[in-house]
Amino acid sequence: MALRLNLSEITQEVLESVKVENIETLASYLPELYAEKLFRFVVDQLETTPHLEFYTTWIQHLLTAHGINIKNRSRANMGTLLTMQKCLSRRLEEIGKMCENSKFLLEYSLALCNMKKRKIDSIEEELSNDEMELISKDDEMDIDNVESSDADEDM
């Protein structure tokens, strides 16, 4: 009904209320006229939507179910197909840049973590060495005390 009325806001609301597992069924049962309208609408949404995977799922199932008819009417749908290609290419570049940035941030975080770990290990090692020195000094003092008390008893 929203497609028939050509109301973008309502079409978007109805479209986004569909569960992902129902997209394939709905796309296959759409009449050709509404499939092409919906295809154009979904492609237009690709430019601005944060729901990229959702809309690409719609495109995939619409093209699977109605691709032959869209191809047969390629002159009428050429602009939509080119827009789809342009939007998907641009979004691919955006996602690639985000992944690269995330990769570098993860590598930096890992390097910081390793540096902190090495610092903690060296501090623990120093403390361990200091403790060992203290223990050995305590043992020496205990031995000296035992020897001096033995010497006192012998007198």
DSSP file (Angstrom, degrees, kcal/mol; ACC not computed):
  #  RESIDUE AA STRUCTURE BP1 BP2  ACC     N-H-->O    O-->H-N    N-H-->O    O-->H-N    TCO  KAPPA ALPHA  PHI   PSI    X-CA   Y-CA   Z-CA
    1    1 A M     >        0   0    0      0, 0.0     4,-1.9     0, 0.0     5,-0.2   0.000 360.0 360.0 360.0 -41.2    0.0    0.0    0.0
    2    2 A A  H  >> +     0   0    0      1,-0.2     5,-1.4     2,-0.2     4,-0.8   0.868 360.0  50.6 -63.4 -35.8    2.9    2.4    0.9
    3    3 A L  H  45S+     0   0    0      1,-0.2     3,-0.3     2,-0.2    -1,-0.2   0.874 108.2  52.4 -67.2 -36.7    4.4    1.8   -2.6
    4    4 A R  H  45S+     0   0    0      1,-0.2    -2,-0.2     2,-0.1    -1,-0.2   0.860 112.0  45.5 -66.9 -34.8    1.1    2.5   -4.2
    5    5 A L  H  <5S-     0   0    0     -4,-1.9    -1,-0.2     2,-0.1    -2,-0.2   0.610 101.7-135.7 -83.5 -11.9    0.9    5.8   -2.4
    6    6 A N  T  <5 +     0   0    0     -4,-0.8     2,-0.7    -3,-0.3    -3,-0.2   0.882  48.5 152.9  56.6  42.6    4.5    6.7   -3.1
    7    7 A L     >< -     0   0    0     -5,-1.4     4,-2.6     1,-0.2     5,-0.2  -0.900  30.5-163.6-105.0 109.1    5.1    7.9    0.5
    8    8 A S  H  > S+     0   0    0     -2,-0.7     4,-2.8     1,-0.2     5,-0.2   0.892  85.4  50.7 -61.4 -44.2    8.8    7.5    1.3
    9    9 A E  H  > S+     0   0    0      1,-0.2     4,-2.2     2,-0.2    -1,-0.2   0.917 114.7  43.1 -63.4 -43.3    8.5    7.7    5.0
   10   10 A I  H  > S+     0   0    0      2,-0.2     4,-2.9     1,-0.2     5,-0.3   0.908 113.6  51.8 -69.5 -41.4    5.8    5.1    5.3
   11   11 A T  H  X S+     0   0    0     -4,-2.6     4,-2.8    -9,-0.2    -2,-0.2   0.921 111.4  47.8 -60.0 -43.6    7.5    2.8    2.8
   12   12 A Q  H  X S+     0   0    0     -4,-2.8     4,-2.7    -5,-0.2    -1,-0.2   0.920 112.4  48.7 -63.5 -43.7   10.7    3.1    4.8
   13   13 A E  H  X S+     0   0    0     -4,-2.2     4,-0.8    -5,-0.2    -2,-0.2   0.927 115.2  44.1 -63.0 -45.3    8.9    2.4    8.0
   14   14 A V  H >< S+     0   0    0     -4,-2.9     3,-0.6     1,-0.2     4,-0.5   0.926 114.5  50.0 -65.2 -44.5    7.0   -0.6    6.6
   15   15 A L  H >< S+     0   0    0     -4,-2.8     3,-1.1    -5,-0.3    -2,-0.2   0.909 111.1  47.9 -61.9 -44.0   10.2   -1.9    4.9
   16   16 A E  H 3< S+     0   0    0     -4,-2.7    -1,-0.2     1,-0.2    -2,-0.2   0.615 103.0  63.2 -76.5 -10.9   12.3   -1.7    8.0
   17   17 A S  T << S+     0   0    0     -4,-0.8     2,-0.3    -3,-0.6    -1,-0.2   0.585  81.5 100.8 -85.9  -9.4    9.6   -3.4   10.1
   18   18 A V  S <  S-     0   0    0     -3,-1.1     2,-0.1    -4,-0.5     5,-0.1  -0.577  79.3-120.3 -75.6 134.3   10.0   -6.6    8.0
   19   19 A K    >>  -     0   0    0     -2,-0.3     3,-1.7     1,-0.1     4,-0.5  -0.477  19.0-121.0 -73.3 146.7   12.1   -9.3    9.7
   20   20 A V  G >4 S+     0   0    0      1,-0.3     3,-1.2     2,-0.2     4,-0.5   0.858 111.5  58.1 -58.1 -38.4   15.2  -10.4    7.8
   21   21 A E  G 34 S+     0   0    0      1,-0.2     4,-0.3     2,-0.1    -1,-0.3   0.666 105.9  51.0 -69.8 -13.4   14.1  -14.0    7.5
   22   22 A N  G <> S+     0   0    0     -3,-1.7     4,-2.4     1,-0.1    -1,-0.2   0.508  85.3  87.5 -97.9  -5.9   10.9  -12.9    5.7
   23   23 A I  H <X S+     0   0    0     -3,-1.2     4,-2.9    -4,-0.5     5,-0.2   0.919  85.7  51.7 -62.0 -45.3   12.6  -10.7    3.1
   24   24 A E  H  > S+     0   0    0     -4,-0.5     4,-1.9     1,-0.2    -1,-0.2   0.915 112.1  46.2 -59.7 -44.3   13.1  -13.6    0.6
   25   25 A T  H  > S+     0   0    0     -4,-0.3     4,-1.5     2,-0.2    -1,-0.2   0.935 114.7  46.4 -64.7 -47.2    9.5  -14.7    0.7
   26   26 A L  H  X S+     0   0    0     -4,-2.4     4,-0.8     1,-0.2    -2,-0.2   0.908 111.6  51.7 -63.2 -41.4    8.1  -11.1    0.4
   27   27 A A  H >< S+     0   0    0     -4,-2.9     3,-0.6     1,-0.2    -1,-0.2   0.889 109.8  49.5 -63.7 -38.3   10.4  -10.3   -2.5
   28   28 A S  H 3< S+     0   0    0     -4,-1.9    -1,-0.2    -5,-0.2    -2,-0.2   0.794 111.9  47.8 -73.5 -26.2    9.4  -13.4   -4.4
   29   29 A Y  H 3< S+     0   0    0     -4,-1.5    -1,-0.2    -3,-0.2    -2,-0.2   0.489  85.0 110.7 -93.4  -2.8    5.7  -12.7   -4.0
   30   30 A L  S << S-     0   0    0     -4,-0.8     2,-0.0    -3,-0.6    -3,-0.0  -0.490  74.7-114.4 -70.5 137.8    5.8   -9.1   -5.0
   31   31 A P     >  -     0   0    0      0, 0.0     4,-2.4     0, 0.0     3,-0.3  -0.379  31.3-108.3 -64.6 154.1    4.1   -8.3   -8.4
   32   32 A E  H  > S+     0   0    0      1,-0.2     4,-2.2     2,-0.2     5,-0.2   0.860 116.8  54.3 -54.9 -42.7    6.6   -7.0  -11.0
   33   33 A L  H  > S+     0   0    0      1,-0.2     4,-1.7     2,-0.2    -1,-0.2   0.929 114.3  40.2 -60.4 -46.4    5.4   -3.4  -10.9
   34   34 A Y  H  > S+     0   0    0     -3,-0.3     4,-2.8     2,-0.2    -1,-0.2   0.795 110.1  59.8 -75.6 -27.8    5.9   -3.2   -7.1
   35   35 A A  H  X S+     0   0    0     -4,-2.4     4,-2.4     2,-0.2    -2,-0.2   0.923 107.9  45.3 -64.6 -43.0    9.1   -5.1   -7.3
   36   36 A E  H  X S+     0   0    0     -4,-2.2     4,-2.4     2,-0.2    -2,-0.2   0.905 114.1  48.8 -67.1 -41.0   10.6   -2.5   -9.6
   37   37 A K  H  X S+     0   0    0     -4,-1.7     4,-2.4    -5,-0.2    -2,-0.2   0.930 113.8  46.3 -62.3 -44.9    9.3    0.4   -7.4
   38   38 A L  H  X S+     0   0    0     -4,-2.8     4,-3.0     2,-0.2     5,-0.2   0.892 109.9  54.4 -65.7 -38.8   10.6   -1.2   -4.3
   39   39 A F  H  X S+     0   0    0     -4,-2.4     4,-2.3    -5,-0.2    -1,-0.2   0.932 110.1  46.6 -59.7 -46.3   14.0   -1.9   -6.0
   40   40 A R  H  X S+     0   0    0     -4,-2.4     4,-2.2     1,-0.2    -2,-0.2   0.909 113.4  49.3 -61.6 -42.7   14.2    1.8   -6.9
   41   41 A F  H  X S+     0   0    0     -4,-2.4     4,-1.8     2,-0.2    -2,-0.2   0.931 111.3  48.2 -63.1 -46.3   13.3    2.8   -3.4
   42   42 A V  H  X S+     0   0    0     -4,-3.0     4,-1.2     1,-0.2    -1,-0.2   0.903 111.0  50.7 -63.2 -41.7   15.8    0.5   -1.8
   43   43 A V  H  X S+     0   0    0     -4,-2.3     4,-0.5     1,-0.2     3,-0.4   0.903 109.2  51.4 -63.0 -40.9   18.6    1.7   -4.1
   44   44 A D  H >< S+     0   0    0     -4,-2.2     3,-0.7     1,-0.2     4,-0.4   0.862 108.0  52.9 -63.4 -34.5   17.7    5.3   -3.2
   45   45 A Q  H >X S+     0   0    0     -4,-1.8     4,-2.4     1,-0.2     3,-1.0   0.751  91.4  76.8 -71.7 -24.8   17.9    4.4    0.5
   46   46 A L  H 3< S+     0   0    0     -4,-1.2    -1,-0.2    -3,-0.4    -2,-0.2   0.815  86.3  61.2 -56.9 -32.6   21.4    2.9    0.1
   47   47 A E  T << S+     0   0    0     -3,-0.7    -1,-0.2    -4,-0.5    -2,-0.2   0.853 121.9  15.7 -65.7 -34.8   23.1    6.3    0.0
   48   48 A T  T <4 S+     0   0    0     -3,-1.0    -2,-0.2    -4,-0.4    -1,-0.2   0.576  94.5 110.3-118.9 -12.3   22.0    7.4    3.4
   49   49 A T     <  -     0   0    0     -4,-2.4     3,-0.2     1,-0.1     6,-0.0  -0.382  50.2-155.7 -75.2 142.8   20.8    4.4    5.4
   50   50 A P  S    S+     0   0    0      0, 0.0     2,-1.0     0, 0.0     3,-0.3   0.551  87.2  79.4 -83.5  -8.0   22.8    3.1    8.4
   51   51 A H     >  +     0   0    0      1,-0.2     4,-2.3     2,-0.1     5,-0.2  -0.408  54.7 149.9 -95.6  57.1   21.1   -0.3    7.7
   52   52 A L  H  >  +     0   0    0     -2,-1.0     4,-2.5     1,-0.2     5,-0.2   0.909  68.4  47.7 -60.6 -47.7   23.3   -1.3    4.9
   53   53 A E  H  > S+     0   0    0     -3,-0.3     4,-1.9     1,-0.2    -1,-0.2   0.901 111.0  52.7 -63.2 -40.0   23.2   -5.0    5.3
   54   54 A F  H  > S+     0   0    0      1,-0.2     4,-1.8     2,-0.2    -1,-0.2   0.939 112.9  43.0 -60.3 -48.5   19.4   -5.0    5.6
   55   55 A Y  H  X S+     0   0    0     -4,-2.3     4,-2.4     1,-0.2    -1,-0.2   0.846 111.8  53.1 -71.6 -32.9   18.9   -3.0    2.4
   56   56 A T  H  X S+     0   0    0     -4,-2.5     4,-2.6    -5,-0.2    -1,-0.2   0.839 106.2  55.0 -69.6 -29.5   21.5   -5.1    0.5
   57   57 A T  H  X S+     0   0    0     -4,-1.9     4,-2.3    -5,-0.2     5,-0.2   0.919 107.9  49.1 -65.3 -42.4   19.6   -8.2    1.6
   58   58 A W  H  X S+     0   0    0     -4,-1.8     4,-2.7     2,-0.2     5,-0.2   0.939 111.9  48.5 -59.7 -46.8   16.5   -6.7    0.0
   59   59 A I  H  X S+     0   0    0     -4,-2.4     4,-2.8     1,-0.2     5,-0.3   0.926 110.1  52.0 -60.3 -44.7   18.4   -5.9   -3.2
   60   60 A Q  H  X S+     0   0    0     -4,-2.6     4,-2.1     1,-0.2    -1,-0.2   0.932 114.2  41.6 -58.0 -47.5   19.8   -9.4   -3.3
   61   61 A H  H  X S+     0   0    0     -4,-2.3     4,-2.4     2,-0.2     5,-0.2   0.848 113.9  51.9 -74.1 -33.0   16.4  -11.1   -3.0
   62   62 A L  H  X S+     0   0    0     -4,-2.7     4,-2.8    -5,-0.2    -1,-0.2   0.918 113.1  45.1 -66.4 -41.6   14.7   -8.6   -5.3
   63   63 A L  H  X S+     0   0    0     -4,-2.8     4,-1.5    -5,-0.2    -2,-0.2   0.863 113.3  50.8 -70.2 -33.9   17.3   -9.3   -8.0
   64   64 A T  H  < S+     0   0    0     -4,-2.1     4,-0.2    -5,-0.3    -2,-0.2   0.931 120.0  34.7 -66.0 -44.7   17.1  -13.0   -7.4
   65   65 A A  H  < S+     0   0    0     -4,-2.4    -2,-0.2     1,-0.2    -3,-0.2   0.846 137.8  17.8 -80.1 -34.4   13.3  -13.1   -7.7
   66   66 A H  H  X S+     0   0    0     -4,-2.8     4,-2.3    -5,-0.2     5,-0.2   0.207  86.3 112.9-125.8  14.5   12.8  -10.4  -10.3
   67   67 A G  H  X S+     0   0    0     -4,-1.5     4,-2.6     1,-0.2     5,-0.2   0.850  76.7  54.8 -60.1 -37.7   16.3  -10.0  -12.0
   68   68 A I  H  > S+     0   0    0      2,-0.2     4,-2.5     1,-0.2    -1,-0.2   0.923 111.1  44.3 -64.2 -43.9   15.2  -11.4  -15.3
   69   69 A N  H  > S+     0   0    0      2,-0.2     4,-1.5     1,-0.2    -1,-0.2   0.880 113.4  51.0 -68.7 -36.7   12.3   -8.9  -15.6
   70   70 A I  H  < S+     0   0    0     -4,-2.3     7,-0.3     2,-0.2    -2,-0.2   0.894 112.1  48.0 -65.5 -38.2   14.6   -6.0  -14.4
   71   71 A K  H >< S+     0   0    0     -4,-2.6     3,-1.6     1,-0.2    -2,-0.2   0.908 108.0  54.0 -67.6 -42.0   17.1   -7.1  -17.1
   72   72 A N  H 3< S+     0   0    0     -4,-2.5     3,-0.3     1,-0.3    -1,-0.2   0.821 114.3  42.3 -62.1 -29.9   14.5   -7.3  -19.8
   73   73 A R  T >X S+     0   0    0     -4,-1.5     4,-1.7     1,-0.2     3,-0.6  -0.214  78.1 137.8-105.1  40.9   13.5   -3.7  -18.9
   74   74 A S  H <>  +     0   0    0     -3,-1.6     4,-1.2     1,-0.3    -1,-0.2   0.812  64.2  58.3 -61.8 -33.0   17.1   -2.6  -18.6
   75   75 A R  H 34 S+     0   0    0     -3,-0.3     4,-0.4     1,-0.2     3,-0.3   0.911 110.7  42.8 -63.7 -39.5   16.6    0.7  -20.4
   76   76 A A  H <4 S+     0   0    0     -3,-0.6     4,-0.2     1,-0.2    -1,-0.2   0.801 123.4  38.5 -74.2 -28.5   14.0    1.7  -17.9
   77   77 A N  H  X S+     0   0    0     -4,-1.7     4,-2.6    -7,-0.3     5,-0.2   0.382  85.4  99.4-104.1   2.8   16.1    0.4  -14.9
   78   78 A M  H  X S+     0   0    0     -4,-1.2     4,-2.6    -3,-0.3     5,-0.2   0.902  83.5  50.3 -60.0 -42.9   19.6    1.4  -16.1
   79   79 A G  H  > S+     0   0    0     -4,-0.4     4,-2.4     1,-0.2    -1,-0.2   0.904 111.8  48.1 -61.5 -41.8   19.7    4.5  -13.9
   80   80 A T  H  > S+     0   0    0     -4,-0.2     4,-2.5     2,-0.2    -1,-0.2   0.909 112.1  49.2 -65.4 -42.4   18.7    2.6  -10.9
   81   81 A L  H  X S+     0   0    0     -4,-2.6     4,-2.3     2,-0.2    -2,-0.2   0.901 112.4  47.5 -65.3 -40.7   21.3   -0.1  -11.6
   82   82 A L  H  X S+     0   0    0     -4,-2.6     4,-2.6     2,-0.2    -2,-0.2   0.900 111.9  50.2 -66.8 -40.4   24.0    2.4  -12.1
   83   83 A T  H  X S+     0   0    0     -4,-2.4     4,-2.9    -5,-0.2     5,-0.2   0.910 110.3  51.1 -62.4 -42.0   23.0    4.2   -8.9
   84   84 A M  H  X S+     0   0    0     -4,-2.5     4,-2.7     2,-0.2     5,-0.2   0.934 111.3  47.2 -59.7 -47.0   23.1    0.9   -7.0
   85   85 A Q  H  X S+     0   0    0     -4,-2.3     4,-2.2     1,-0.2    -2,-0.2   0.917 113.6  47.9 -62.2 -43.7   26.6    0.2   -8.3
   86   86 A K  H  X S+     0   0    0     -4,-2.6     4,-2.4     2,-0.2    -2,-0.2   0.929 113.8  46.7 -63.5 -46.3   27.8    3.6   -7.4
   87   87 A C  H  X S+     0   0    0     -4,-2.9     4,-2.7     1,-0.2     5,-0.2   0.920 113.4  47.8 -63.6 -44.5   26.3    3.5   -3.9
   88   88 A L  H  X S+     0   0    0     -4,-2.7     4,-2.1    -5,-0.2    -1,-0.2   0.886 112.3  49.8 -65.8 -37.6   27.6    0.0   -3.2
   89   89 A S  H  X S+     0   0    0     -4,-2.2     4,-2.0    -5,-0.2    -2,-0.2   0.921 112.6  47.0 -65.3 -43.5   31.1    0.9   -4.4
   90   90 A R  H  X S+     0   0    0     -4,-2.4     4,-2.2     1,-0.2    -2,-0.2   0.915 113.0  48.2 -64.5 -43.3   31.2    4.1   -2.3
   91   91 A R  H  X S+     0   0    0     -4,-2.7     4,-2.6     1,-0.2    -1,-0.2   0.863 108.6  55.4 -66.3 -34.7   30.0    2.2    0.8
   92   92 A L  H  X S+     0   0    0     -4,-2.1     4,-2.4    -5,-0.2    -1,-0.2   0.920 108.5  47.8 -61.5 -44.1   32.6   -0.5    0.1
   93   93 A E  H  X S+     0   0    0     -4,-2.0     4,-2.3     2,-0.2    -2,-0.2   0.913 111.6  50.5 -62.6 -42.8   35.3    2.2    0.2
   94   94 A E  H  X S+     0   0    0     -4,-2.2     4,-2.3     1,-0.2    -2,-0.2   0.925 112.3  46.1 -61.1 -45.5   33.9    3.6    3.4
   95   95 A I  H  X S+     0   0    0     -4,-2.6     4,-2.5     1,-0.2    -1,-0.2   0.892 110.5  54.1 -66.0 -38.8   33.8    0.3    5.1
   96   96 A G  H  X S+     0   0    0     -4,-2.4     4,-2.3     2,-0.2    -1,-0.2   0.910 109.0  48.2 -60.7 -42.8   37.3   -0.5    3.9
   97   97 A K  H  X S+     0   0    0     -4,-2.3     4,-2.6     2,-0.2    -2,-0.2   0.912 111.3  50.3 -63.9 -42.6   38.6    2.8    5.4
   98   98 A M  H  X S+     0   0    0     -4,-2.3     4,-2.5     1,-0.2    -2,-0.2   0.903 110.5  50.0 -62.0 -40.5   36.9    2.0    8.7
   99   99 A C  H  X S+     0   0    0     -4,-2.5     4,-2.6     2,-0.2    -2,-0.2   0.911 110.5  49.5 -64.9 -42.0   38.4   -1.5    8.7
  100  100 A E  H  X S+     0   0    0     -4,-2.3     4,-2.3     2,-0.2    -2,-0.2   0.927 112.2  47.9 -62.4 -44.7   41.9   -0.1    8.1
  101  101 A N  H  X S+     0   0    0     -4,-2.6     4,-2.4     1,-0.2    -2,-0.2   0.912 112.9  48.6 -61.8 -42.1   41.5    2.5   10.9
  102  102 A S  H  X S+     0   0    0     -4,-2.5     4,-2.6     2,-0.2    -1,-0.2   0.890 109.0  53.7 -64.8 -38.8   40.2   -0.2   13.2
  103  103 A K  H  X S+     0   0    0     -4,-2.6     4,-2.4     2,-0.2    -2,-0.2   0.932 111.0  45.1 -60.9 -46.3   43.2   -2.5   12.2
  104  104 A F  H  X S+     0   0    0     -4,-2.3     4,-2.5     2,-0.2    -2,-0.2   0.894 112.8  50.9 -66.8 -39.6   45.7    0.3   13.1
  105  105 A L  H  X S+     0   0    0     -4,-2.4     4,-2.6     2,-0.2    -1,-0.2   0.899 111.1  48.7 -64.4 -39.6   43.9    1.1   16.4
  106  106 A L  H  X S+     0   0    0     -4,-2.6     4,-2.6     2,-0.2    -2,-0.2   0.913 111.4  49.1 -65.7 -42.3   43.9   -2.6   17.3
  107  107 A E  H  X S+     0   0    0     -4,-2.4     4,-2.3     2,-0.2    -2,-0.2   0.911 112.7  48.3 -62.9 -41.5   47.6   -2.9   16.5
  108  108 A Y  H  X S+     0   0    0     -4,-2.5     4,-2.5     2,-0.2    -2,-0.2   0.924 112.2  48.6 -63.6 -45.3   48.4    0.2   18.5
  109  109 A S  H  X S+     0   0    0     -4,-2.6     4,-2.5     1,-0.2    -2,-0.2   0.897 111.5  50.0 -62.3 -40.8   46.3   -1.0   21.5
  110  110 A L  H  X S+     0   0    0     -4,-2.6     4,-2.5     2,-0.2    -1,-0.2   0.901 110.0  50.3 -64.7 -41.2   48.1   -4.4   21.3
  111  111 A A  H  X S+     0   0    0     -4,-2.3     4,-2.3     2,-0.2    -2,-0.2   0.914 111.4  48.6 -63.6 -42.7   51.5   -2.7   21.3
  112  112 A L  H  X S+     0   0    0     -4,-2.5     4,-2.6     2,-0.2    -2,-0.2   0.915 111.0  50.7 -61.7 -43.1   50.5   -0.6   24.3
  113  113 A C  H  X S+     0   0    0     -4,-2.5     4,-2.4     1,-0.2    -2,-0.2   0.917 110.7  48.6 -61.3 -44.1   49.3   -3.7   26.1
  114  114 A N  H  X S+     0   0    0     -4,-2.5     4,-2.5     2,-0.2    -1,-0.2   0.891 110.8  51.0 -64.3 -39.3   52.5   -5.5   25.4
  115  115 A M  H  X S+     0   0    0     -4,-2.3     4,-2.3     2,-0.2    -2,-0.2   0.927 111.8  46.7 -63.7 -43.8   54.6   -2.5   26.6
  116  116 A K  H  X S+     0   0    0     -4,-2.6     4,-2.7     2,-0.2    -2,-0.2   0.891 111.5  52.0 -64.7 -38.8   52.6   -2.4   29.8
  117  117 A K  H  X S+     0   0    0     -4,-2.4     4,-2.8     2,-0.2    -2,-0.2   0.927 110.0  48.2 -63.9 -44.3   53.0   -6.1   30.3
  118  118 A R  H  X S+     0   0    0     -4,-2.5     4,-2.5     2,-0.2    -2,-0.2   0.905 112.2  49.9 -62.0 -40.6   56.7   -5.9   29.8
  119  119 A K  H  X S+     0   0    0     -4,-2.3     4,-2.3     2,-0.2    -2,-0.2   0.926 112.2  46.9 -64.1 -44.7   56.9   -3.0   32.3
  120  120 A I  H  X S+     0   0    0     -4,-2.7     4,-2.8     1,-0.2    -2,-0.2   0.912 112.0  51.3 -63.2 -42.6   54.8   -5.0   34.9
  121  121 A D  H  X S+     0   0    0     -4,-2.8     4,-2.5     1,-0.2    -2,-0.2   0.908 110.5  48.3 -61.5 -41.9   57.0   -8.1   34.4
  122  122 A S  H  X S+     0   0    0     -4,-2.5     4,-2.5     2,-0.2    -1,-0.2   0.896 112.2  49.0 -67.9 -37.7   60.2   -6.1   34.9
  123  123 A I  H  X S+     0   0    0     -4,-2.3     4,-2.7     2,-0.2    -2,-0.2   0.922 112.4  48.4 -64.9 -43.6   58.8   -4.5   38.1
  124  124 A E  H  X S+     0   0    0     -4,-2.8     4,-2.6     1,-0.2    -2,-0.2   0.897 111.1  50.9 -62.8 -39.1   57.7   -7.9   39.3
  125  125 A E  H  X S+     0   0    0     -4,-2.5     4,-2.6     2,-0.2    -2,-0.2   0.918 111.0  47.8 -64.9 -43.1   61.1   -9.3   38.5
  126  126 A E  H  X S+     0   0    0     -4,-2.5     4,-2.7     2,-0.2    -2,-0.2   0.924 113.5  47.8 -62.3 -44.0   62.8   -6.4   40.4
  127  127 A L  H  X S+     0   0    0     -4,-2.7     4,-2.9     1,-0.2    -2,-0.2   0.902 111.2  51.3 -62.9 -40.3   60.5   -6.9   43.4
  128  128 A S  H  X S+     0   0    0     -4,-2.6     4,-2.4     2,-0.2    -2,-0.2   0.914 111.2  47.2 -63.3 -43.2   61.2  -10.6   43.3
  129  129 A N  H  X S+     0   0    0     -4,-2.6     4,-2.3     2,-0.2    -2,-0.2   0.914 113.1  49.0 -64.9 -42.1   65.0  -10.0   43.3
  130  130 A D  H  X S+     0   0    0     -4,-2.7     4,-2.5     1,-0.2    -2,-0.2   0.906 111.5  49.6 -62.9 -41.8   64.6   -7.5   46.1
  131  131 A E  H  X S+     0   0    0     -4,-2.9     4,-2.8     2,-0.2    -1,-0.2   0.906 109.9  51.0 -63.4 -41.1   62.5  -10.0   48.1
  132  132 A M  H  X S+     0   0    0     -4,-2.4     4,-2.7     2,-0.2    -1,-0.2   0.903 110.1  49.6 -63.8 -40.2   65.1  -12.7   47.5
  133  133 A E  H  X S+     0   0    0     -4,-2.3     4,-2.5     2,-0.2    -1,-0.2   0.926 112.2  47.9 -63.4 -43.4   67.8  -10.4   48.7
  134  134 A L  H  X S+     0   0    0     -4,-2.5     4,-2.7     2,-0.2    -2,-0.2   0.910 112.3  49.0 -63.4 -42.1   65.8   -9.6   51.8
  135  135 A I  H  X S+     0   0    0     -4,-2.8     4,-2.7     2,-0.2    -2,-0.2   0.927 111.9  48.0 -64.1 -44.0   65.0  -13.3   52.5
  136  136 A S  H  X S+     0   0    0     -4,-2.7     4,-2.4     2,-0.2    -1,-0.2   0.892 112.5  49.3 -66.1 -36.7   68.7  -14.2   52.1
  137  137 A K  H  X S+     0   0    0     -4,-2.5     4,-2.6     2,-0.2    -2,-0.2   0.907 111.1  49.9 -65.4 -40.9   69.7  -11.4   54.4
  138  138 A D  H  X S+     0   0    0     -4,-2.7     4,-2.6     2,-0.2    -2,-0.2   0.905 110.8  49.6 -63.0 -40.7   67.1  -12.5   56.9
  139  139 A D  H  X S+     0   0    0     -4,-2.7     4,-2.7     2,-0.2    -2,-0.2   0.912 110.8  49.5 -64.2 -41.8   68.4  -16.1   56.7
  140  140 A E  H  X S+     0   0    0     -4,-2.4     4,-2.8     1,-0.2    -2,-0.2   0.913 111.8  48.7 -62.7 -41.2   72.0  -14.8   57.2
  141  141 A M  H  X S+     0   0    0     -4,-2.6     4,-2.7     2,-0.2    -2,-0.2   0.904 111.3  50.0 -65.6 -39.1   70.8  -12.8   60.2
  142  142 A D  H  X S+     0   0    0     -4,-2.6     4,-2.6     2,-0.2    -2,-0.2   0.911 111.8  48.0 -64.1 -41.1   69.0  -15.9   61.6
  143  143 A I  H  X S+     0   0    0     -4,-2.7     4,-2.8     2,-0.2    -2,-0.2   0.921 112.5  48.8 -65.5 -43.0   72.1  -18.0   61.1
  144  144 A D  H  X S+     0   0    0     -4,-2.8     4,-2.7     2,-0.2    -2,-0.2   0.909 112.3  48.8 -61.6 -41.6   74.3  -15.4   62.8
  145  145 A N  H  X S+     0   0    0     -4,-2.7     4,-2.3     2,-0.2    -2,-0.2   0.901 112.2  48.3 -65.3 -40.2   71.8  -15.2   65.7
  146  146 A V  H  X S+     0   0    0     -4,-2.6     4,-2.2     2,-0.2    -2,-0.2   0.926 113.3  47.5 -66.2 -43.3   71.7  -18.9   66.0
  147  147 A E  H  X S+     0   0    0     -4,-2.8     4,-2.3     2,-0.2    -2,-0.2   0.900 113.6  47.5 -64.5 -41.0   75.5  -19.1   66.0
  148  148 A S  H  X S+     0   0    0     -4,-2.7     4,-2.1     1,-0.2    -1,-0.2   0.876 112.4  48.9 -70.6 -34.4   75.9  -16.3   68.5
  149  149 A S  H  X S+     0   0    0     -4,-2.3     4,-1.9     2,-0.2    -2,-0.2   0.857 111.5  50.1 -71.5 -32.8   73.3  -17.9   70.8
  150  150 A D  H  X S+     0   0    0     -4,-2.2     4,-1.9     2,-0.2    -2,-0.2   0.891 110.7  49.8 -67.2 -39.4   75.1  -21.2   70.5
  151  151 A A  H  X S+     0   0    0     -4,-2.3     4,-1.0     1,-0.2    -2,-0.2   0.885 109.9  50.9 -66.4 -38.5   78.3  -19.5   71.4
  152  152 A D  H  < S+     0   0    0     -4,-2.1     3,-0.3     1,-0.2    -1,-0.2   0.877 109.6  50.3 -65.6 -37.5   76.6  -17.9   74.4
  153  153 A E  H  < S+     0   0    0     -4,-1.9    -1,-0.2     1,-0.2    -2,-0.2   0.868 104.8  57.5 -70.2 -34.9   75.4  -21.2   75.6
  154  154 A D  H  <        0   0    0     -4,-1.9    -1,-0.2     1,-0.3    -2,-0.2   0.786 360.0 360.0 -66.6 -26.1   78.8  -22.8   75.3
  155  155 A M     <        0   0    0     -4,-1.0    -1,-0.3    -3,-0.3    -2,-0.2   0.498 360.0 360.0 -79.1 360.0   80.2  -20.2   77.6
